[in-house]
């Protein structure tokens, strides 16, 4: 077999193994190792490439952002900041039709700016928002759907772990990708909120909601806040956002230093609020270790995969094929986006970025397209997979967090479907108008 044929077989085999249920990093690493071995005909070359893949990737300083931002997100979640943000958003949007849904989107957007994790958002707001919305008559499908849909904001609004992973994969600036994610993230949150208003008006059977619930003493069953209360609740959030994002955008700290400063500030907030003890802090550290190990294992395997593709010459040949077909931006996106959507049904976001992006980066560069814009397109396209079956990680997180037998997994997927469609529409808008992601650069 020629190197090209071995490369093609390797890529197909990786996809087959993943769909068969084999752990993604194991599939990537094992098949890529065998691919290099067969292409070069020497197992020692494959061993050297595996060692080099580990040394050249996770030893890079930028990877320190992974544990630092993970730790910050976990501590913030422990501190109960998500609940405070939801109270304020509820206070602002309560009397709007579909207001609790809009409050959930707004709270998720703010929470995303201090955690960068869709999984953390889904877990927090499944506990906070879903019971509240159901109490006020919102349908189960809408309640869980709006939490699942808005949780994806954590992966596009900076700081975002997925933007960090793409930056490393494409050798781009983390700070530039963070800045590029601001407008698309806000656009996505606004689109979700507008969609909720429209659905509440024209599809009330899906949304539900019956206004204010009165208590036995004639009061209203929701917490009134003064603007002083709002300021008190939001002060820690604003301070944390200023420290992390203000430091990065102001050129005061690097993303790694911002992650360290954010973790320290988050810990101070949690300690001052007495919402974390030594046992809780240790749990955060252990969970950070688990998250970091799984991500770095995946990145090492993906680095080996990229090297195997290079040995097989697949990126160059793929670029040549695209040139022969005369594909421009539209043609490239017509191949790329459906591929992300299909892989998103079974592969997590990080894996998609690490598997698909290396194949398309040479073509993007040849068309003189902006790599930062391509990163935003990649992350949003991959994030749609968090809401689609059969994998739909955000949907599974909500299901396991609620632990309510009356809420079926099918309800969560069906409730999240309108938000997946909205994400696709926003993605198409960003493809059509790249300045939506590049205007702040």
C-alpha positions in Angstrom: 0.0 0.0 0.0 1.1 3.5 -0.7 1.5 6.1 2.1 -1.6 7.8 0.8 -3.7 4.6 0.9 -2.4 3.9 4.4 -3.4 7.4 5.5 -6.9 7.0 4.1 -7.4 3.7 5.7 -6.1 5.1 9.0 -8.6 8.0 9.0 -11.5 5.7 8.1 -10.5 3.2 10.8 -10.3 6.0 13.4 -13.8 7.1 12.6 -15.1 3.4 12.7 -13.5 2.7 16.0 -14.9 5.9 17.5 -18.4 5.1 16.3 -17.9 1.6 17.7 -17.4 3.1 21.2 -13.6 3.0 21.6 -12.2 5.9 23.7 -11.3 8.7 21.2 -7.7 9.3 22.4 -7.0 5.6 22.2 -8.4 5.4 18.7 -6.4 8.4 17.5 -3.1 7.3 19.2 -3.2 3.6 18.4 -4.2 3.9 14.7 -1.8 6.9 14.1 1.0 4.9 15.7 0.3 1.9 13.4 -0.1 4.2 10.4 3.4 5.8 10.9 4.8 2.3 11.5 3.4 1.0 8.2 4.2 4.1 6.2 7.9 4.2 7.3 8.2 0.4 7.8 10.1 0.9 11.0 8.5 0.7 14.5 11.2 2.8 16.0 10.2 5.8 13.9 6.6 5.4 15.3 8.0 5.2 18.8 10.1 8.3 18.3 7.1 10.2 16.8 5.0 9.3 19.8 7.6 10.6 22.2 8.1 13.8 20.1 4.3 14.3 20.0 4.2 14.3 23.8 7.3 16.5 24.2 6.3 19.1 21.6 2.7 19.5 22.7 1.9 19.3 26.4 5.3 20.7 27.4 4.3 24.0 25.9 3.5 26.7 28.5 0.2 27.6 26.9 -1.2 24.3 28.1 -1.1 25.6 31.6 -4.3 27.4 30.7 -6.2 24.1 30.7 -5.8 23.3 34.4 -6.0 26.9 35.6 -9.2 27.8 33.8 -10.7 24.4 34.7 -9.9 25.1 38.4 -11.3 28.6 38.2 -14.6 27.3 36.7 -14.9 24.5 39.4 -14.3 26.9 42.3 -16.7 29.5 40.9 -19.3 26.8 40.6 -18.7 25.8 44.3 -19.0 29.4 45.3 -22.6 29.6 44.1 -21.9 32.4 41.7 -24.2 30.8 39.1 -27.1 31.0 41.5 -26.4 34.7 42.2 -26.2 35.5 38.5 -29.5 33.7 37.9 -31.2 35.7 40.6 -30.2 39.0 39.0 -31.2 37.9 35.5 -34.5 36.6 36.9 -35.1 40.0 38.5 -34.3 41.8 35.2 -36.4 39.6 32.9 -39.0 38.1 35.1 -42.1 39.9 33.8 -41.1 39.5 30.1 -43.0 36.8 28.3 -40.7 33.8 28.4 -38.7 35.8 30.9 -37.3 32.9 32.9 -35.9 31.4 29.7 -34.3 34.7 28.8 -32.9 35.0 32.4 -31.3 31.5 31.9 -29.7 32.6 28.7 -28.4 35.8 30.2 -27.1 34.1 33.3 -25.4 31.5 31.2 -23.7 34.2 29.1 -22.4 35.9 32.2 -21.4 32.6 33.8 -19.6 31.6 30.6 -17.4 34.7 30.9 -16.0 33.4 34.2 -15.9 29.7 33.6 -15.5 28.9 29.9 -17.2 25.5 30.3 -20.4 24.3 28.8 -20.5 21.3 31.1 -20.2 23.5 34.2 -23.0 25.8 32.9 -25.3 22.8 32.1 -24.7 21.3 35.6 -25.2 24.6 37.5 -28.3 25.8 35.7 -29.9 22.4 35.5 -30.2 22.6 39.3 -31.0 26.4 39.5 -33.2 27.1 36.5 -35.1 24.0 35.7 -37.0 23.7 39.0 -37.8 27.4 39.0 -39.1 27.4 35.4 -41.3 24.3 36.0 -42.7 25.9 39.2 -43.9 28.8 37.1 -45.6 26.6 34.5 -42.9 26.4 31.8 -43.0 23.1 30.0 -40.4 20.5 30.9 -39.1 20.3 27.3 -38.6 24.1 27.2 -37.1 24.3 30.6 -34.4 21.6 30.0 -34.0 22.7 26.4 -33.2 26.3 27.2 -30.6 25.2 29.8 -29.0 22.8 27.3 -29.0 25.4 24.5 -27.6 28.3 26.4 -25.0 26.1 28.1 -23.0 26.0 24.8 -22.2 29.7 25.3 -19.5 28.6 27.7 -17.4 27.3 24.8 -17.6 30.4 22.6 -17.7 33.3 25.1 -14.1 33.7 26.4 -12.4 32.3 28.3 -13.1 29.1 26.4 -11.2 25.8 26.7 -12.2 25.0 23.1 -10.7 28.2 21.8 -7.5 27.4 23.7 -7.4 24.0 22.1 -7.9 25.4 18.6 -5.2 28.0 19.2 -2.8 25.3 20.1 -3.8 23.1 17.1 -3.5 26.0 14.6 -0.6 27.8 16.3 -2.6 30.9 16.8 -2.8 33.5 19.6 -5.1 32.5 22.5 -5.8 36.2 23.2 -6.8 36.9 19.6 -9.2 34.0 19.6 -10.7 35.1 22.9 -11.3 38.6 21.4 -12.8 37.1 18.3 -15.2 35.1 20.4 -16.8 38.1 22.0 -19.2 39.3 19.3 -20.2 35.8 18.1 -20.9 34.9 21.8 -23.1 37.9 22.3 -24.8 37.4 19.0 -25.6 33.8 19.9 -27.0 34.9 23.3 -29.2 37.6 21.8 -30.4 35.2 19.1 -31.4 32.7 21.8 -33.3 35.4 23.8 -35.1 36.7 20.7 -36.1 33.1 19.7 -37.5 32.6 23.2 -39.6 35.8 22.9 -40.9 34.6 19.4 -41.6 31.1 20.6 -43.5 32.4 23.7 -45.6 34.5 21.3 -46.3 32.1 18.5 -45.6 28.7 20.1 -46.9 29.0 23.6 -47.7 25.3 23.9 -43.9 24.6 23.7 -42.8 27.3 26.1 -45.6 27.4 28.7 -45.3 29.8 31.7 -48.2 31.4 33.5 -46.8 34.5 35.2 -46.4 35.2 38.9 -47.3 32.6 41.4 -48.9 34.0 44.6 -48.1 32.7 48.0 -50.7 32.0 50.8 -50.2 35.5 52.2 -50.8 37.2 48.9 -47.2 37.8 48.1 -45.3 36.8 45.0 -43.3 33.6 44.9 -40.1 35.1 43.7 -37.3 37.2 45.3 -37.6 40.9 44.9 -34.2 42.6 44.7 -33.2 46.1 45.2 -30.6 47.6 43.0 -28.3 47.5 46.0 -28.9 43.7 46.1 -28.1 43.5 42.4 -24.8 45.4 43.0 -23.9 43.1 45.9 -24.6 39.9 44.0 -22.8 41.0 40.8 -19.7 42.6 42.4 -17.7 39.4 42.6 -18.7 38.4 39.1 -17.7 41.8 37.6 -14.4 41.8 39.6 -13.5 38.3 38.3 -14.4 39.2 34.7 -12.2 42.4 35.0 -9.3 40.4 36.4 -9.4 37.7 33.8 -10.6 39.2 30.6 -9.6 42.8 31.4 -6.1 41.6 32.1 -5.9 39.7 28.8 -7.4 42.3 26.6 -5.5 45.1 28.3 -2.2 43.3 27.7 -1.5 43.3 31.4 -1.2 39.5 31.7 -0.9 36.5 29.4 -3.8 33.9 29.2 -1.8 31.6 31.5 -1.3 34.4 34.1 -5.0 35.3 33.8 -6.0 31.8 34.5 -3.8 31.8 37.7 -5.1 35.1 38.8 -8.7 34.1 38.1 -8.3 30.9 40.1 -6.9 32.8 43.1 -9.7 35.4 42.9 -12.3 32.7 42.6 -10.9 30.9 45.7 -10.9 34.2 47.7 -14.5 34.7 46.7 -15.5 31.2 47.8 -13.6 31.5 51.1 -15.1 34.9 51.9 -18.6 33.5 51.2 -17.8 30.4 53.3 -19.0 28.2 50.4 -15.9 26.0 50.2 -14.0 24.1 52.8 -10.8 22.0 52.6 -12.7 19.0 51.4 -14.5 21.0 48.7 -11.2 22.6 47.6 -9.6 19.1 47.4 -12.5 17.9 45.2 -11.9 20.8 42.9 -8.2 20.0 42.6 -8.9 16.3 41.9 -11.5 17.1 39.3 -9.1 19.6 37.7 -6.6 16.8 37.5 -9.1 14.5 35.8 -10.1 17.2 33.3 -6.5 18.2 32.5 -5.3 14.6 32.1 -8.1 13.7 29.7 -7.6 16.8 27.6 -3.8 16.5 27.4 -4.1 12.8 26.6 -6.4 13.7 23.8 -4.0 16.4 22.6 -1.0 14.1 22.6 -3.0 11.5 20.5 -4.2 14.2 18.2 -0.6 15.4 17.7 0.4 11.9 16.7 -2.6 11.8 14.3 -1.5 15.1 12.7 2.0 13.7 12.2 0.6 10.6 10.6 -1.4 12.8 8.2 1.8 14.6 7.3 3.7 11.4 6.6 0.8 10.2 4.4 0.7 13.5 2.6 -3.1 13.8 3.1 -3.3 17.5 3.8 -1.3 18.3 0.7 -3.3 15.9 -1.5 -6.5 17.1 -0.1 -5.5 20.7 -0.9 -4.6 19.6 -4.4 -8.1 18.0 -4.8 -9.8 21.1 -3.6 -7.8 23.2 -6.1 -8.8 20.8 -8.9 -12.4 21.2 -8.0 -12.0 25.0 -8.0 -13.6 25.2 -4.5 -13.7 28.7 -3.0 -14.9 29.6 0.5 -18.5 28.4 -0.1 -17.4 25.1 -1.5 -15.0 24.5 1.4 -17.7 25.3 4.0 -20.2 23.0 2.2 -17.8 20.2 3.0 -16.5 21.3 6.3 -19.7 22.2 8.2 -21.7 19.0 7.4 -18.6 17.0 8.4 -18.6 18.8 11.8 -22.4 18.2 12.2 -22.1 14.5 11.4 -19.1 13.9 13.7 -20.8 15.9 16.4 -23.4 13.2 16.8 -20.9 10.9 18.4 -17.6 12.8 19.1 -17.0 15.5 21.7 -16.0 19.1 20.7 -12.3 18.9 21.5 -11.9 15.6 19.6 -13.6 17.1 16.5 -11.3 20.2 16.6 -8.2 18.0 16.9 -9.3 15.5 14.2 -10.9 17.7 11.5 -9.1 21.0 11.7 -5.6 19.7 10.7 -7.1 18.4 7.5 -8.6 21.7 6.5 -6.1 24.2 7.8 -3.8 24.0 4.7 -6.9 24.6 2.5 -7.9 27.6 4.6 -4.5 29.1 4.3 -4.4 28.5 0.6 -7.6 30.5 0.2 -6.0 33.3 2.2 -8.8 33.0 4.9 -8.3 34.2 8.4 -7.3 31.4 10.7 -8.9 33.1 13.7 -12.2 33.4 11.9 -11.9 29.7 10.9 -11.4 28.9 14.6 -14.6 30.6 15.6 -16.5 28.8 12.8 -15.0 25.5 13.9 -15.9 25.9 17.6 -19.5 26.9 16.9 -20.0 24.1 14.3 -18.5 21.6 16.8 -20.6 22.9 19.7 -23.8 22.1 17.8 -22.9 18.5 18.5 -23.4 19.1 22.2 -27.1 19.4 21.6 -27.6 16.6 19.0 -28.2 12.8 19.6 -26.8 10.3 20.3 -23.9 11.8 22.2 -25.1 15.4 23.1 -22.9 15.8 26.1 -24.8 18.8 27.5 -28.0 16.9 27.3 -26.6 14.0 29.2 -25.1 16.3 31.9 -28.5 17.8 32.5 -30.2 14.4 32.7 -27.7 13.1 35.2 -27.7 16.4 37.2 -31.5 16.5 37.6 -31.8 12.7 38.3 -35.6 13.1 37.7 -37.3 10.0 36.2 -40.1 12.1 34.8 -37.6 13.9 32.6 -36.6 11.7 29.7 -33.5 12.1 27.6 -35.7 12.5 24.6 -37.4 15.5 26.2 -34.0 17.2 26.6 -32.9 16.6 23.0 -36.3 17.8 21.7 -36.2 20.9 23.9 -32.7 21.7 22.7 -33.4 21.2 19.0 -34.7 24.8 18.3 -31.5 26.1 19.9 -29.3 23.9 17.8 -31.1 25.3 14.7 -30.5 28.9 16.0 -26.8 28.0 16.4 -26.6 26.8 12.8 -28.2 30.1 11.6 -25.7 32.2 13.6 -22.9 30.0 12.2 -24.0 30.7 8.7 -24.1 34.4 9.4 -20.5 34.3 10.7 -19.4 32.4 7.6 -21.2 35.0 5.4 -19.9 38.0 7.3 -16.4 37.2 8.8 -16.2 40.7 10.2 -18.7 39.5 12.9 -15.8 37.7 14.5 -12.9 39.9 13.4 -14.2 43.4 14.0 -12.5 43.7 17.5 -9.1 42.5 16.3 
